[in-house]
Amino acid sequence: MNYLELLKLAAPEGIVVVTALVVLTIGLTSDRASRFCPIVAVLGIAAAITAIIMLPQQANLFGGMLVISPLNSLFKIICLALAFLTIPLAFSEKSLRNPAEYIAMLLLGAVGLMLLVGSEELLMIFIGLELLGLSLYVMAAFDKTDIRSAEAGLKYFLFGSTASAFTLFGISLIYGMSGTTALAAIGQKLGAGQIQPLFTVGIVMTLIGFAFKIAAAPFHLWAPDAYQGAPIPSAAFIASGSKVASFVVLGKIVLVGFGPAHGSADWHAMVAGWAPVLAALAALSILLGNFVALAQTNVRRLLAYSAVAHGGYTLLGIVAGGREGFSATLFYTSVYAVTLIGAFAVVGVVRRETGGDDFENFAGFAARSPFLAGSMSIFLLSLAGLPPLPGFFGKFYLFSAAFRAGGNQGLLWLVALALFGSFVSLYYYLIVLKIIFVGKLSESESRHSAQVPLRLGLTGHFVANATIAALAAIVIFLGVMPQTLAARILAALP
């Protein structure tokens, strides 16, 4: 293969990198010109999506370092779409003094997502993780006016570095025992003979590293402070794009690379392997995430702990295994990512207008802005899993796959635990909605309530409100027609 063909296959990543450099150049040349940076970024993302669509359906280069397949192409598009939806949030965030640099970091993070999704080789996956992580650390600490942003960036960096160390050490052990870093070759090596103890240690270390990335308990300690302290667009991108790519890669690693070491998480036939490890992480995440969320009085911290629980739900599909389980995981993490960006967008508007994002800041929100209150209801009820919103169908697919997996409904214990966690989560989501629709303003806020609708209305923040409306429409569409995405994901799986 010549260099021209290689550049063509890597064109989507190259386009986004060039776009990031162009945005940086525009931002450095003039402060006034920085207003065009979001437009340039959107055009670059559109060009990258076009390049993905025009790529061949199948290609495997350098032992899995760059793999082009329908599944990889689909999730590259989804990751770019999530970055596209985050740009308006950054554009309307007043606290970001250097929007060009911020959007450039967002685009570089999108490149990391694309490298993660488009590779089936452990070293390239690690490089994608590091590129994504370095971008997200900067994005989390980007708001120099808020000390909590610096704290969020530092904690995220420390925990992320620890996770990277676990992942790299696990990869080194796997390479030492198998002699390769390609996932398909590792799977063949595992299936050819007995699993050695050092191989088991490498698998566990790698799973611990990814448990940090998906904020699974007990490796979730960075998430609440990062979600609360980081700028709203950063928190939204961390909670959406990073989660989607991490679950795609985690599914590939355990189902393709570690497939022969699956084991069993069935309650009546427990067998050592990665499945019981992930099942334990899922169970702990569901319980801890939901119960700690009950005690929160800040909406962003509540969303952070609920994200821990949602990570536990999403792991159910990977534990179940097979095409049905993995497709359920991919569907759920995709609709969850879109929904969470919408929820963070509404929180961003409230924070800009009231100066905070605690429960009291949402009191009487429905009277001040019925449109945003209705949109927040759509997002929260979808996260709670109520029909006919996509969160319900995502959980239905996950629970069905887990219920049918194994022999004699062996994962029934995990399904029952997930159903219990869903009921608990409904309670704290309804608490937020109660405050929004029934909560009363304080006396000082009541004096200025007549001015608030003008500030929170469609004319005050057109970009943010248009983005929220688009996200709400996407969520409703995926709820009414879930097969539009679910069938596409299932067809893309090998």
MOVEN-V674923 format. One record per helix or strand of 2 or more residues. SS is the DSSP state (2 for helix, 1 for strand). FROM is the first residue (numbers start at 1). TO is the last residue. If there is no record, write none. Layout:
SS|FROM|TO / SS|FROM|TO
//
This chain:
2|3|9 / 2|11|29 / 2|32|54 / 1|59|61 / 2|62|64 / 1|66|68 / 2|70|91 / 2|99|117 / 2|122|140 / 2|147|178 / 2|183|192 / 2|197|213 / 2|223|229 / 2|232|257 / 2|259|261 / 2|274|293 / 2|299|320 / 2|322|354 / 2|359|362 / 2|365|368 / 2|370|384 / 2|390|404 / 2|412|438 / 2|443|447 / 2|449|456 / 2|462|480 / 2|483|492
//
